[in-house]
Protein backbone atom coordinates (compact mmCIF):
# COMPACT_ATOMS: atom_id res chain seq x y z
CA UNK A 1 0.00 0.00 0.00
CA UNK A 2 1.46 3.35 -1.04
CA UNK A 3 0.66 5.74 1.80
CA UNK A 4 2.17 8.70 -0.07
CA UNK A 5 -0.26 8.21 -2.95
CA UNK A 6 -3.12 7.86 -0.48
CA UNK A 7 -2.12 11.15 1.15
CA UNK A 8 -1.88 12.85 -2.25
CA UNK A 9 -5.47 11.87 -2.97
CA UNK A 10 -6.57 13.10 0.47
CA UNK A 11 -4.83 16.43 -0.10
CA UNK A 12 -6.56 16.83 -3.45
CA UNK A 13 -9.91 16.23 -1.79
CA UNK A 14 -9.11 18.69 1.01
CA UNK A 15 -8.07 21.29 -1.55
CA UNK A 16 -11.62 21.30 -2.96
CA UNK A 17 -12.75 22.71 0.38
CA UNK A 18 -9.93 25.24 0.52
CA UNK A 19 -7.84 23.24 3.00
CA UNK A 20 -4.08 23.09 2.51
CA UNK A 21 -2.69 19.98 4.17
CA UNK A 22 0.95 20.48 5.24
CA UNK A 23 3.58 17.94 4.31
CA UNK A 24 4.41 17.66 8.02
CA UNK A 25 1.04 16.04 8.80
CA UNK A 26 1.91 12.42 9.63
CA UNK A 27 0.92 9.74 7.16
CA UNK A 28 -1.79 7.37 8.30
CA UNK A 29 0.41 4.29 8.11
CA UNK A 30 -0.89 0.99 9.41
CA UNK A 31 0.66 -2.44 9.18
CA UNK A 32 -2.34 -4.21 10.63
CA UNK A 33 -5.39 -5.53 8.84
CA UNK A 34 -8.83 -4.23 9.76
CA UNK A 35 -10.61 -5.91 12.64
CA UNK A 36 -12.44 -9.14 11.78
CA UNK A 37 -15.69 -8.49 9.92
CA UNK A 38 -17.63 -10.20 12.70
CA UNK A 39 -16.34 -7.63 15.20
CA UNK A 40 -17.13 -4.73 12.87
CA UNK A 41 -20.65 -6.01 12.27
CA UNK A 42 -21.22 -6.43 16.01
CA UNK A 43 -20.00 -2.90 16.76
CA UNK A 44 -22.15 -1.42 14.01
CA UNK A 45 -25.20 -3.20 15.38
CA UNK A 46 -24.54 -2.05 18.94
CA UNK A 47 -24.09 1.55 17.82
CA UNK A 48 -27.27 1.34 15.75
CA UNK A 49 -29.46 0.46 18.73
CA UNK A 50 -27.71 3.05 20.91
CA UNK A 51 -28.44 5.72 18.28
CA UNK A 52 -32.05 4.52 18.14
CA UNK A 53 -32.39 4.98 21.92
CA UNK A 54 -30.85 8.44 21.70
CA UNK A 55 -33.72 9.36 19.35
CA UNK A 56 -36.44 7.90 21.55
CA UNK A 57 -36.47 4.11 21.24
CA UNK A 58 -37.27 2.61 24.63
CA UNK A 59 -34.30 1.57 26.70
CA UNK A 60 -35.93 -1.60 28.01
CA UNK A 61 -36.78 -2.68 24.46
CA UNK A 62 -33.19 -1.99 23.39
CA UNK A 63 -31.88 -4.13 26.23
CA UNK A 64 -34.22 -6.96 25.27
CA UNK A 65 -33.03 -6.77 21.67
CA UNK A 66 -29.36 -6.76 22.70
CA UNK A 67 -29.99 -9.78 24.90
CA UNK A 68 -31.85 -11.54 22.10
CA UNK A 69 -28.91 -11.00 19.73
CA UNK A 70 -26.20 -11.84 22.31
CA UNK A 71 -24.71 -8.36 22.07
CA UNK A 72 -25.02 -7.21 25.68
CA UNK A 73 -21.38 -7.98 26.49
CA UNK A 74 -20.21 -5.70 23.68
CA UNK A 75 -21.61 -2.49 25.14
CA UNK A 76 -18.94 0.05 26.00
CA UNK A 77 -18.93 1.59 29.49
CA UNK A 78 -20.45 4.82 28.17
CA UNK A 79 -23.15 2.89 26.30
CA UNK A 80 -23.99 0.87 29.41
CA UNK A 81 -24.31 4.08 31.39
CA UNK A 82 -26.62 5.56 28.78
CA UNK A 83 -28.87 2.49 28.67
CA UNK A 84 -29.03 2.45 32.46
CA UNK A 85 -30.88 5.76 32.33
CA UNK A 86 -28.29 8.52 32.05
CA UNK A 87 -29.06 11.24 29.51
CA UNK A 88 -25.67 12.91 29.85
CA UNK A 89 -24.42 11.69 26.46
CA UNK A 90 -27.67 11.66 24.47
CA UNK A 91 -26.45 14.25 21.95
CA UNK A 92 -23.10 12.46 21.67
CA UNK A 93 -24.93 9.30 20.58
CA UNK A 94 -27.36 11.12 18.29
CA UNK A 95 -24.53 12.36 16.06
CA UNK A 96 -23.21 8.82 15.78
CA UNK A 97 -25.76 8.30 13.04
CA UNK A 98 -22.83 9.41 10.86
CA UNK A 99 -20.71 6.72 12.47
CA UNK A 100 -23.34 4.24 11.29
CA UNK A 101 -22.98 5.67 7.79
CA UNK A 102 -19.25 4.86 7.77
CA UNK A 103 -19.89 1.39 9.15
CA UNK A 104 -22.52 0.74 6.46
CA UNK A 105 -20.12 1.90 3.74
CA UNK A 106 -17.25 -0.19 5.14
CA UNK A 107 -19.51 -3.24 5.14
CA UNK A 108 -20.52 -2.70 1.51
CA UNK A 109 -24.06 -1.60 2.32
CA UNK A 110 -23.61 1.92 0.91
CA UNK A 111 -22.01 2.58 -2.49
CA UNK A 112 -20.01 5.65 -1.50
CA UNK A 113 -18.93 7.82 1.41
CA UNK A 114 -19.34 11.39 0.25
CA UNK A 115 -18.11 13.76 2.96
CA UNK A 116 -20.11 16.63 1.46
CA UNK A 117 -23.38 14.83 2.16
CA UNK A 118 -25.11 13.85 5.38
CA UNK A 119 -26.10 10.22 5.85
CA UNK A 120 -28.78 9.13 3.36
CA UNK A 121 -32.41 9.03 4.44
CA UNK A 122 -32.63 5.28 3.90
CA UNK A 123 -29.72 4.52 6.24
CA UNK A 124 -32.03 3.28 8.99
CA UNK A 125 -33.47 0.66 6.63
CA UNK A 126 -30.03 -0.93 6.26
CA UNK A 127 -30.02 -1.89 9.93
CA UNK A 128 -32.44 -4.18 11.78
CA UNK A 129 -35.91 -2.87 12.63
CA UNK A 130 -35.78 -2.72 16.41
CA UNK A 131 -39.48 -1.96 16.76
CA UNK A 132 -40.18 -5.35 15.21
CA UNK A 133 -37.36 -6.98 17.20
CA UNK A 134 -35.86 -7.99 13.85
CA UNK A 135 -32.84 -10.26 14.19
CA UNK A 136 -29.38 -9.42 12.88
CA UNK A 137 -29.36 -12.33 10.41
CA UNK A 138 -30.08 -10.34 7.24
CA UNK A 139 -27.64 -7.60 8.17
CA UNK A 140 -24.87 -10.13 8.80
CA UNK A 141 -25.62 -11.92 5.54
CA UNK A 142 -25.43 -8.73 3.47
CA UNK A 143 -22.26 -7.39 5.08
CA UNK A 144 -19.12 -7.70 2.92
CA UNK A 145 -16.06 -5.87 4.19
CA UNK A 146 -14.38 -3.51 1.75
CA UNK A 147 -10.67 -3.85 1.02
CA UNK A 148 -8.09 -2.56 3.47
CA UNK A 149 -6.96 -0.07 0.82
CA UNK A 150 -10.45 1.42 0.51
CA UNK A 151 -10.86 1.76 4.26
CA UNK A 152 -7.41 3.30 4.72
CA UNK A 153 -8.10 5.77 1.91
CA UNK A 154 -11.39 6.82 3.51
CA UNK A 155 -9.81 7.11 6.95
CA UNK A 156 -6.94 9.23 5.65
CA UNK A 157 -9.38 11.47 3.81
CA UNK A 158 -11.39 11.93 7.01
CA UNK A 159 -8.19 12.64 8.96
CA UNK A 160 -7.07 15.34 6.52
CA UNK A 161 -10.51 16.91 6.31
CA UNK A 162 -10.72 16.93 10.10
CA UNK A 163 -7.34 18.69 10.27
CA UNK A 164 -8.48 21.18 7.65
CA UNK A 165 -11.69 21.96 9.51
CA UNK A 166 -9.85 22.52 12.78
CA UNK A 167 -7.26 24.75 11.11
CA UNK A 168 -9.95 26.74 9.34
CA UNK A 169 -11.69 27.31 12.67
CA UNK A 170 -8.44 28.49 14.22
CA UNK A 171 -7.83 30.81 11.27
CA UNK A 172 -11.41 32.09 11.34
CA UNK A 173 -12.13 31.18 7.72
CA UNK A 174 -14.91 29.22 6.05
CA UNK A 175 -14.44 26.27 3.72
CA UNK A 176 -15.09 26.78 0.02
CA UNK A 177 -17.77 24.09 -0.01
CA UNK A 178 -20.27 22.81 2.52
CA UNK A 179 -18.79 20.26 4.90
CA UNK A 180 -20.05 19.27 8.34
CA UNK A 181 -17.58 18.70 11.20
CA UNK A 182 -19.96 16.07 12.60
CA UNK A 183 -19.99 14.14 9.32
CA UNK A 184 -16.21 14.13 9.17
CA UNK A 185 -15.43 13.36 12.81
CA UNK A 186 -18.09 10.71 13.35
CA UNK A 187 -17.24 8.86 10.16
CA UNK A 188 -13.59 9.07 11.10
CA UNK A 189 -14.44 7.53 14.49
CA UNK A 190 -15.75 4.37 12.84
CA UNK A 191 -12.89 4.13 10.34
CA UNK A 192 -10.21 4.67 13.02
CA UNK A 193 -11.80 1.95 15.15
CA UNK A 194 -11.95 -0.49 12.24
CA UNK A 195 -8.24 -0.01 11.57
CA UNK A 196 -7.10 0.29 15.18
CA UNK A 197 -6.91 -1.65 18.44
CA UNK A 198 -8.43 0.83 20.89
CA UNK A 199 -11.65 0.25 22.78
CA UNK A 200 -14.64 2.12 21.38
CA UNK A 201 -14.75 4.76 24.11
CA UNK A 202 -11.02 5.37 23.74
CA UNK A 203 -10.84 6.20 20.02
CA UNK A 204 -8.51 9.20 19.61
CA UNK A 205 -9.58 11.80 17.08
CA UNK A 206 -6.55 14.04 17.41
CA UNK A 207 -5.36 16.10 14.45
C-alpha positions in Angstrom: 0.0 0.0 0.0 1.5 3.4 -1.0 0.7 5.7 1.8 2.2 8.7 -0.1 -0.3 8.2 -3.0 -3.1 7.9 -0.5 -2.1 11.2 1.1 -1.9 12.9 -2.2 -5.5 11.9 -3.0 -6.6 13.1 0.5 -4.8 16.4 -0.1 -6.6 16.8 -3.4 -9.9 16.2 -1.8 -9.1 18.7 1.0 -8.1 21.3 -1.6 -11.6 21.3 -3.0 -12.7 22.7 0.4 -9.9 25.2 0.5 -7.8 23.2 3.0 -4.1 23.1 2.5 -2.7 20.0 4.2 0.9 20.5 5.2 3.6 17.9 4.3 4.4 17.7 8.0 1.0 16.0 8.8 1.9 12.4 9.6 0.9 9.7 7.2 -1.8 7.4 8.3 0.4 4.3 8.1 -0.9 1.0 9.4 0.7 -2.4 9.2 -2.3 -4.2 10.6 -5.4 -5.5 8.8 -8.8 -4.2 9.8 -10.6 -5.9 12.6 -12.4 -9.1 11.8 -15.7 -8.5 9.9 -17.6 -10.2 12.7 -16.3 -7.6 15.2 -17.1 -4.7 12.9 -20.7 -6.0 12.3 -21.2 -6.4 16.0 -20.0 -2.9 16.8 -22.2 -1.4 14.0 -25.2 -3.2 15.4 -24.5 -2.1 18.9 -24.1 1.5 17.8 -27.3 1.3 15.8 -29.5 0.5 18.7 -27.7 3.1 20.9 -28.4 5.7 18.3 -32.1 4.5 18.1 -32.4 5.0 21.9 -30.8 8.4 21.7 -33.7 9.4 19.4 -36.4 7.9 21.5 -36.5 4.1 21.2 -37.3 2.6 24.6 -34.3 1.6 26.7 -35.9 -1.6 28.0 -36.8 -2.7 24.5 -33.2 -2.0 23.4 -31.9 -4.1 26.2 -34.2 -7.0 25.3 -33.0 -6.8 21.7 -29.4 -6.8 22.7 -30.0 -9.8 24.9 -31.9 -11.5 22.1 -28.9 -11.0 19.7 -26.2 -11.8 22.3 -24.7 -8.4 22.1 -25.0 -7.2 25.7 -21.4 -8.0 26.5 -20.2 -5.7 23.7 -21.6 -2.5 25.1 -18.9 0.1 26.0 -18.9 1.6 29.5 -20.4 4.8 28.2 -23.1 2.9 26.3 -24.0 0.9 29.4 -24.3 4.1 31.4 -26.6 5.6 28.8 -28.9 2.5 28.7 -29.0 2.4 32.5 -30.9 5.8 32.3 -28.3 8.5 32.0 -29.1 11.2 29.5 -25.7 12.9 29.9 -24.4 11.7 26.5 -27.7 11.7 24.5 -26.4 14.2 22.0 -23.1 12.5 21.7 -24.9 9.3 20.6 -27.4 11.1 18.3 -24.5 12.4 16.1 -23.2 8.8 15.8 -25.8 8.3 13.0 -22.8 9.4 10.9 -20.7 6.7 12.5 -23.3 4.2 11.3 -23.0 5.7 7.8 -19.3 4.9 7.8 -19.9 1.4 9.1 -22.5 0.7 6.5 -20.1 1.9 3.7 -17.2 -0.2 5.1 -19.5 -3.2 5.1 -20.5 -2.7 1.5 -24.1 -1.6 2.3 -23.6 1.9 0.9 -22.0 2.6 -2.5 -20.0 5.7 -1.5 -18.9 7.8 1.4 -19.3 11.4 0.2 -18.1 13.8 3.0 -20.1 16.6 1.5 -23.4 14.8 2.2 -25.1 13.9 5.4 -26.1 10.2 5.8 -28.8 9.1 3.4 -32.4 9.0 4.4 -32.6 5.3 3.9 -29.7 4.5 6.2 -32.0 3.3 9.0 -33.5 0.7 6.6 -30.0 -0.9 6.3 -30.0 -1.9 9.9 -32.4 -4.2 11.8 -35.9 -2.9 12.6 -35.8 -2.7 16.4 -39.5 -2.0 16.8 -40.2 -5.4 15.2 -37.4 -7.0 17.2 -35.9 -8.0 13.9 -32.8 -10.3 14.2 -29.4 -9.4 12.9 -29.4 -12.3 10.4 -30.1 -10.3 7.2 -27.6 -7.6 8.2 -24.9 -10.1 8.8 -25.6 -11.9 5.5 -25.4 -8.7 3.5 -22.3 -7.4 5.1 -19.1 -7.7 2.9 -16.1 -5.9 4.2 -14.4 -3.5 1.8 -10.7 -3.9 1.0 -8.1 -2.6 3.5 -7.0 -0.1 0.8 -10.5 1.4 0.5 -10.9 1.8 4.3 -7.4 3.3 4.7 -8.1 5.8 1.9 -11.4 6.8 3.5 -9.8 7.1 6.9 -6.9 9.2 5.7 -9.4 11.5 3.8 -11.4 11.9 7.0 -8.2 12.6 9.0 -7.1 15.3 6.5 -10.5 16.9 6.3 -10.7 16.9 10.1 -7.3 18.7 10.3 -8.5 21.2 7.6 -11.7 22.0 9.5 -9.8 22.5 12.8 -7.3 24.7 11.1 -10.0 26.7 9.3 -11.7 27.3 12.7 -8.4 28.5 14.2 -7.8 30.8 11.3 -11.4 32.1 11.3 -12.1 31.2 7.7 -14.9 29.2 6.0 -14.4 26.3 3.7 -15.1 26.8 0.0 -17.8 24.1 0.0 -20.3 22.8 2.5 -18.8 20.3 4.9 -20.1 19.3 8.3 -17.6 18.7 11.2 -20.0 16.1 12.6 -20.0 14.1 9.3 -16.2 14.1 9.2 -15.4 13.4 12.8 -18.1 10.7 13.4 -17.2 8.9 10.2 -13.6 9.1 11.1 -14.4 7.5 14.5 -15.8 4.4 12.8 -12.9 4.1 10.3 -10.2 4.7 13.0 -11.8 2.0 15.2 -12.0 -0.5 12.2 -8.2 0.0 11.6 -7.1 0.3 15.2 -6.9 -1.6 18.4 -8.4 0.8 20.9 -11.6 0.2 22.8 -14.6 2.1 21.4 -14.7 4.8 24.1 -11.0 5.4 23.7 -10.8 6.2 20.0 -8.5 9.2 19.6 -9.6 11.8 17.1 -6.6 14.0 17.4 -5.4 16.1 14.4 
